[in-house]
Amino acid sequence: MTSPEWLLRVLGGRPKPVKRPVRRDPPTPLTRERIADHLRARGYKFAVDDDGDLTGTWDGSRFWFLTLGDEAEILQVRGRWHRTLPVDQRAAVGLALNDWNRERIWPKAYVREEEGTLALYSEVSADLEAGVTDRQLAQLLACGLGTGVHMFTALDALLPAGDGAADEDIPDN
C-alpha cells in the first residue's frame, strides 16, 4: 500500500468505495411546456408570442424564454431593457456593456440599433442536448431572469434616461 500508516488507521483500513446515490430527477428533454410549467409554478405571468415563444415582463423589461437549435435543445433567456437610448449614446453604452461583460459571467450583454434608437439586451444560454433536470431548469431560468433584471437595474443608474417605455400588454411580474 502506498497510503501512510496513520491514514489507514484513521480510515479503519482500506476505504470502501462510495456508492453514488441514484438520481431521482433524471434529465429529460427541454420543452417549452416544461419552461411554462416552471413559470406557472412560480406564479409568473407570461404569454405566448406570435412565434410561439414564452414572454413576460419583469421590472418593466421584456424577457423571452426561447428553445433554439436543431432539436430545440438550447435554452436561452433573453431580456430587452425597458428603455431605449439615442444612437449618439452608442459609445457610452458600449463602454458600460463592455465593463459588464468583462466583470461578470452572466448575462451576456449587447446593444442593437432598432428603429433609430439603441436597445440593450441580456442573454443567458445553455446547451441542454443531454437533457435537463427540473432543478437545473429552475436554476437556469432564475439565473437568466435574476442576472438580466440586475443588469438592467445597474444600467438605469449608469446611463441617462431615454425615451423608451415599458411593455404594457403583459402585467409585470
Disulfide bonds with the S-S distance in Angstrom:
none
